Amino acid sequence: MSDTLEQWLAEEKAVLEMMGRGPGAGVATAEQVTGRSGLELMQAMLRGELPYPPIAATLDFTLLSVDDGMATFQGTPLPRHFNPMGTVHGGWFATLLDSALGCAVHTKMPPGRAYTTAELGVNLVKALSPKVPRVRAIGRVIHAGRQLATAEARLVGPDGTLYAHATTTCLVFEAR
């Protein structure tokens, strides 16, 4: 096993242990969200103070890290994610990338602001199978304005292989 993969697995284990001490899968309440920036909310989720999204367990990926304008997710491609051709379905790629893109944008939201995906473009450049033990979707904000935000993400393996890349445009608005 490569040093990079060992490091990735150790980071994943530490994050899952921390998040596992919290409320588990679910959706944060309005009281938990009010007055916090997007970055504060994402950091609280990583510390296990807020629930993590149920889709993470369904599709075998997890938020791994966040910073201002950046979010990294790590996923495990499994046979249950296969398309009829025996490789990982493009929807799995897209969901993992969309999560990294959206959460990167989320880190730029001040208290009281929210966003939604208006456009998602995904380019699959290499097939993915369970022979690749983990992949990372690394999202970075390009622009975060009052009404629009854009971001880009790459899906890579531990050896640096690029499997897909994506872009998004998000609408930014006052949270309800």
N, C-alpha and C positions, 0 to 999 in steps of 0.2 A: 504494500500500500504506500502511495506517495506521501511525502511530508505534508503536501498541501491538503490531500484528502484527510489525513489524520487530524490536521488542524481544523478543517471544516467540520468534521464529526465532533471534535471536542467543543468547538464553539456552539454547535447545534445542541449538544447535550446540556451545556451550561444554561443556554437560553430556555430550553424546554423544562429544565428543573426549576428555574426561577418562575417561569410562567405557570408551571404546574402547581405552585404554592398558592396561586390566586384563585379566582372564581371559576376558571375554566372557560369553556366556549360559551359565547353569548354576545349580547349587545349591551354597551354601556347605557346607563340611564341618563336622562337630561340633567339630573343633579350632579352626576359624575363628570359631565362634559362642560357644563356652564362655567365660563370664566377661564377656561384653559385654552392655550394655543394648540394647534395640531401637533406640533413637536412635543409639547408636554403630554398630550394624550397618548401619542405613540410610545414615548419613553415610559409612561405609567403602565402601558400594556406589557412592555418588555419586562418590567419589574414585577409583574404579576398582580398589580393593583387594580387593573381593569380587565374585563373578559377579552379574550381574543376571538376573532371571527370563526364561526363554526365551519366555514368552507375550508379552513386550513387543515382540519382533521379529515374532512371528506376527500380532499385532493392531495393529502400527504405533503404539505409544505408548511413552512413556518417563517414568520418575520424573524430576521436574525439581527438586524441592526438598523438604526436610524440616526440621522444627523440633519442639520439644517439643509434642506433641499435634496436629501438623499435617503433612499431606503433599499435594503437588501433582504431578499427572501431566499430561502434554500428549500429545494424540493427533491423528493425521491421518486424518480420515474419507475413505475411498477406495471406489471402485466394488466392490472385492472384499469390502467389508463390507455390501453391499446385501442387502435382503430382496427378495422377489418384486415388491414395488411400486416398486422403484427408489430407495428411501431407505435410510439406514443402519439396519441391524438393531438391534432393541432389546437384543439380547444384547451388542452392542458397547458401547452406552451403559452397560449394567449392569456389564460387566467393568471398564471404565474407572473407573466410580464405586466399585465394590467394591474396586479396587486402592487408590484414594485413601483410602477409609474404613478398610480393613484396615491400611494402612501408617501412617495417623495413629494408630490404636490401638497398632500395633507400637512407635511411638516412646515410648509410655508404659510399656512392659514393662521391669522391672528384669532384671538377669541371672538366668537360671534360670526365668523365667516366659514363657509362650507364650499364644496365643489361637487361637480358631477362630470363624468366622462362624456364628452360630446363626440369625440372621434378617437378611434384606436386603429393604428396601422401596425400589422405584424408581418414580419418577413422570416419565414422558416428557411434556414440555409443548410441544415444537416439533420438527418433523421436521428431520433433519440430512442434508445431502448434501455431496459434495466441493466445492460452491461455497463452503463454509466451510473455509478452509485449515487451521485448527487449532482445537482446543477444549482447555479445561483443566478437569480434575476437581480440585476443591479440597476436601480432607477435613479436618474438625476434630473433635477429641474433645469430647464433651459431659461424659462421666463415665468415669473409669477407676478401678474398684474392685478388690478382691481376687478376686472371682469373676465380675464382669460389667463390660463396657465398652460405651459407646454412642458413636456418632459420627454426624455429618451431612456431606453433601457436595453441591456444586453443580457442574454441568457448564455452562460458559459459553464463548462465543466471544470473539474479541478486541475486539468492539464492545460487550461486556457482555451480549449476548443470552443469556438463560437457556434451555437446551435440556432440562435434566432436573435433578432433585434426588433425593437418596436418604438413607436412614438405615440404620443397622445396630445390632444387638446382638451382641456377641461374648462367648463364654465364655472366661474367663481361668483358667489352670491351671499346675501345675508342669511345666516342660519335661522331656522325657526325654533 
